[in-house]
Amino acid sequence: MERVWPECTTRSRSLQHALDVISVVTRASEQHIKVFLSSYCCNAVTLKDDFGRNATHIAASCGKKNVLDWLITGKGVDLAVKDKESGWTALHRSIFYGHIDCALSLLKHGSNLYIQDKDGYTPLDLVMKDRPPHIVSKLVVPRLVEGLRGHPCTQVAGAKDHTVVLTEDGYVYTFGLNTPLQIQMFQGRILARS
């Protein structure tokens, strides 16, 4: 197949080519991406934009698993390549954008789970960094509250330092940490509303 740019070589570093590659990987169907990358530029899979992102980074960001697999197995891309912007690899990007299928594929093909970005974060750290505030990063061991024995609970809502319990008889119990190792309990009754 003849290339669009006959002067293009395997050493090409054309920013315009990189921008075209990024645009196609972002917007086109998976089949069109493969055809384009195979025919557009000799160096299409390794070209980088101004932010240091290549086709692998963008495919992982956009959740294009089949393109990602094709780049890895068919084109032999380097999975450890980091972008300039944040030092993220394709694995960082796939996890950050929630493309678990891409992350699993990258891991199966040997992507490093412990590689760090510019801020020292691994891909798994990114999962915890942007977690909802009610999720605790350390392991919390549940404790039995003796005062609730014999009171069947219908609902329990827990947060980092507070818990609310609703019993079958309509009582609400709240537990919270005011100071280290001090637990307080409040008992209230929910009255039926008319």
Contacts in CASP RR format, 6 or more apart in sequence:
PFRMAT RR
TARGET T0000
AUTHOR 0000-0000-0000
METHOD contacts of the structure
MODEL  1
MERVWPECTTRSRSLQHALDVISVVTRASEQHIKVFLSSYCCNAVTLKDD
FGRNATHIAASCGKKNVLDWLITGKGVDLAVKDKESGWTALHRSIFYGHI
DCALSLLKHGSNLYIQDKDGYTPLDLVMKDRPPHIVSKLVVPRLVEGLRG
HPCTQVAGAKDHTVVLTEDGYVYTFGLNTPLQIQMFQGRILARS
1 38 0 8 1.000
1 39 0 8 1.000
2 39 0 8 1.000
3 39 0 8 1.000
3 40 0 8 1.000
3 41 0 8 1.000
3 42 0 8 1.000
4 39 0 8 1.000
4 40 0 8 1.000
4 41 0 8 1.000
5 14 0 8 1.000
5 17 0 8 1.000
5 40 0 8 1.000
5 41 0 8 1.000
8 14 0 8 1.000
8 17 0 8 1.000
8 41 0 8 1.000
8 42 0 8 1.000
8 43 0 8 1.000
9 42 0 8 1.000
9 43 0 8 1.000
10 42 0 8 1.000
10 43 0 8 1.000
11 43 0 8 1.000
12 41 0 8 1.000
12 42 0 8 1.000
12 43 0 8 1.000
12 47 0 8 1.000
13 43 0 8 1.000
13 47 0 8 1.000
14 41 0 8 1.000
14 47 0 8 1.000
15 49 0 8 1.000
15 50 0 8 1.000
17 40 0 8 1.000
17 41 0 8 1.000
17 43 0 8 1.000
17 44 0 8 1.000
17 47 0 8 1.000
18 47 0 8 1.000
18 48 0 8 1.000
18 49 0 8 1.000
18 54 0 8 1.000
19 49 0 8 1.000
20 40 0 8 1.000
20 41 0 8 1.000
21 36 0 8 1.000
21 37 0 8 1.000
21 40 0 8 1.000
21 41 0 8 1.000
21 44 0 8 1.000
21 47 0 8 1.000
21 54 0 8 1.000
21 55 0 8 1.000
22 49 0 8 1.000
22 53 0 8 1.000
22 55 0 8 1.000
22 58 0 8 1.000
24 32 0 8 1.000
24 33 0 8 1.000
24 36 0 8 1.000
24 37 0 8 1.000
24 40 0 8 1.000
25 33 0 8 1.000
25 37 0 8 1.000
25 55 0 8 1.000
25 58 0 8 1.000
25 59 0 8 1.000
25 62 0 8 1.000
25 64 0 8 1.000
25 67 0 8 1.000
26 58 0 8 1.000
26 62 0 8 1.000
28 36 0 8 1.000
30 64 0 8 1.000
30 66 0 8 1.000
30 67 0 8 1.000
33 59 0 8 1.000
33 64 0 8 1.000
33 67 0 8 1.000
34 67 0 8 1.000
34 70 0 8 1.000
36 44 0 8 1.000
37 44 0 8 1.000
37 45 0 8 1.000
37 55 0 8 1.000
37 71 0 8 1.000
37 75 0 8 1.000
38 44 0 8 1.000
41 47 0 8 1.000
44 55 0 8 1.000
45 54 0 8 1.000
45 55 0 8 1.000
45 56 0 8 1.000
45 71 0 8 1.000
45 75 0 8 1.000
45 76 0 8 1.000
45 77 0 8 1.000
46 54 0 8 1.000
46 55 0 8 1.000
46 77 0 8 1.000
46 78 0 8 1.000
47 54 0 8 1.000
47 55 0 8 1.000
48 54 0 8 1.000
48 83 0 8 1.000
48 84 0 8 1.000
50 84 0 8 1.000
51 83 0 8 1.000
51 84 0 8 1.000
51 85 0 8 1.000
52 83 0 8 1.000
52 84 0 8 1.000
52 85 0 8 1.000
53 83 0 8 1.000
53 85 0 8 1.000
54 77 0 8 1.000
54 81 0 8 1.000
55 67 0 8 1.000
55 71 0 8 1.000
55 77 0 8 1.000
56 68 0 8 1.000
56 71 0 8 1.000
56 72 0 8 1.000
56 77 0 8 1.000
56 79 0 8 1.000
56 81 0 8 1.000
56 90 0 8 1.000
57 81 0 8 1.000
57 83 0 8 1.000
57 88 0 8 1.000
57 89 0 8 1.000
57 90 0 8 1.000
57 93 0 8 1.000
59 67 0 8 1.000
59 68 0 8 1.000
59 71 0 8 1.000
59 90 0 8 1.000
59 102 0 8 1.000
60 68 0 8 1.000
60 90 0 8 1.000
60 91 0 8 1.000
60 93 0 8 1.000
60 94 0 8 1.000
60 97 0 8 1.000
60 99 0 8 1.000
60 102 0 8 1.000
60 103 0 8 1.000
60 106 0 8 1.000
61 93 0 8 1.000
61 94 0 8 1.000
61 96 0 8 1.000
61 97 0 8 1.000
61 99 0 8 1.000
62 97 0 8 1.000
62 99 0 8 1.000
63 94 0 8 1.000
63 97 0 8 1.000
63 99 0 8 1.000
63 101 0 8 1.000
63 102 0 8 1.000
64 102 0 8 1.000
65 99 0 8 1.000
65 101 0 8 1.000
65 102 0 8 1.000
65 105 0 8 1.000
68 90 0 8 1.000
68 94 0 8 1.000
68 102 0 8 1.000
68 105 0 8 1.000
68 106 0 8 1.000
69 105 0 8 1.000
69 109 0 8 1.000
71 77 0 8 1.000
72 79 0 8 1.000
72 105 0 8 1.000
72 106 0 8 1.000
72 109 0 8 1.000
73 109 0 8 1.000
79 89 0 8 1.000
79 90 0 8 1.000
79 91 0 8 1.000
79 106 0 8 1.000
79 109 0 8 1.000
79 110 0 8 1.000
79 111 0 8 1.000
79 112 0 8 1.000
80 89 0 8 1.000
80 111 0 8 1.000
80 112 0 8 1.000
80 115 0 8 1.000
81 89 0 8 1.000
81 90 0 8 1.000
82 88 0 8 1.000
82 89 0 8 1.000
82 115 0 8 1.000
82 117 0 8 1.000
86 92 0 8 1.000
86 117 0 8 1.000
86 118 0 8 1.000
86 119 0 8 1.000
87 117 0 8 1.000
87 118 0 8 1.000
88 96 0 8 1.000
88 117 0 8 1.000
89 111 0 8 1.000
89 112 0 8 1.000
89 115 0 8 1.000
89 117 0 8 1.000
89 123 0 8 1.000
90 102 0 8 1.000
90 106 0 8 1.000
90 111 0 8 1.000
91 103 0 8 1.000
91 106 0 8 1.000
91 107 0 8 1.000
91 111 0 8 1.000
91 112 0 8 1.000
91 113 0 8 1.000
91 115 0 8 1.000
91 123 0 8 1.000
92 115 0 8 1.000
92 117 0 8 1.000
92 121 0 8 1.000
92 123 0 8 1.000
92 126 0 8 1.000
94 100 0 8 1.000
94 102 0 8 1.000
94 103 0 8 1.000
94 106 0 8 1.000
95 103 0 8 1.000
95 123 0 8 1.000
95 124 0 8 1.000
95 126 0 8 1.000
95 127 0 8 1.000
96 123 0 8 1.000
96 126 0 8 1.000
96 130 0 8 1.000
103 123 0 8 1.000
107 113 0 8 1.000
113 122 0 8 1.000
113 123 0 8 1.000
113 124 0 8 1.000
114 122 0 8 1.000
115 122 0 8 1.000
115 123 0 8 1.000
116 122 0 8 1.000
121 129 0 8 1.000
128 137 0 8 1.000
131 137 0 8 1.000
133 160 0 8 1.000
134 158 0 8 1.000
134 159 0 8 1.000
134 160 0 8 1.000
136 160 0 8 1.000
145 165 0 8 1.000
145 173 0 8 1.000
145 175 0 8 1.000
145 185 0 8 1.000
147 185 0 8 1.000
148 165 0 8 1.000
148 167 0 8 1.000
148 173 0 8 1.000
151 167 0 8 1.000
151 168 0 8 1.000
151 169 0 8 1.000
151 171 0 8 1.000
152 167 0 8 1.000
152 168 0 8 1.000
153 165 0 8 1.000
153 166 0 8 1.000
153 167 0 8 1.000
153 168 0 8 1.000
154 166 0 8 1.000
154 167 0 8 1.000
154 168 0 8 1.000
155 165 0 8 1.000
155 166 0 8 1.000
156 163 0 8 1.000
156 164 0 8 1.000
156 165 0 8 1.000
156 166 0 8 1.000
157 163 0 8 1.000
157 164 0 8 1.000
158 164 0 8 1.000
161 176 0 8 1.000
161 177 0 8 1.000
162 174 0 8 1.000
162 175 0 8 1.000
162 176 0 8 1.000
162 177 0 8 1.000
163 174 0 8 1.000
163 175 0 8 1.000
163 176 0 8 1.000
164 172 0 8 1.000
164 173 0 8 1.000
164 174 0 8 1.000
164 175 0 8 1.000
165 172 0 8 1.000
165 173 0 8 1.000
165 174 0 8 1.000
165 175 0 8 1.000
166 172 0 8 1.000
166 190 0 8 1.000
167 173 0 8 1.000
170 189 0 8 1.000
170 190 0 8 1.000
171 187 0 8 1.000
171 188 0 8 1.000
171 189 0 8 1.000
171 190 0 8 1.000
172 187 0 8 1.000
172 188 0 8 1.000
172 189 0 8 1.000
172 190 0 8 1.000
173 185 0 8 1.000
173 186 0 8 1.000
173 187 0 8 1.000
173 188 0 8 1.000
174 185 0 8 1.000
174 186 0 8 1.000
175 183 0 8 1.000
175 184 0 8 1.000
175 185 0 8 1.000
176 183 0 8 1.000
176 184 0 8 1.000
177 183 0 8 1.000
178 184 0 8 1.000
END
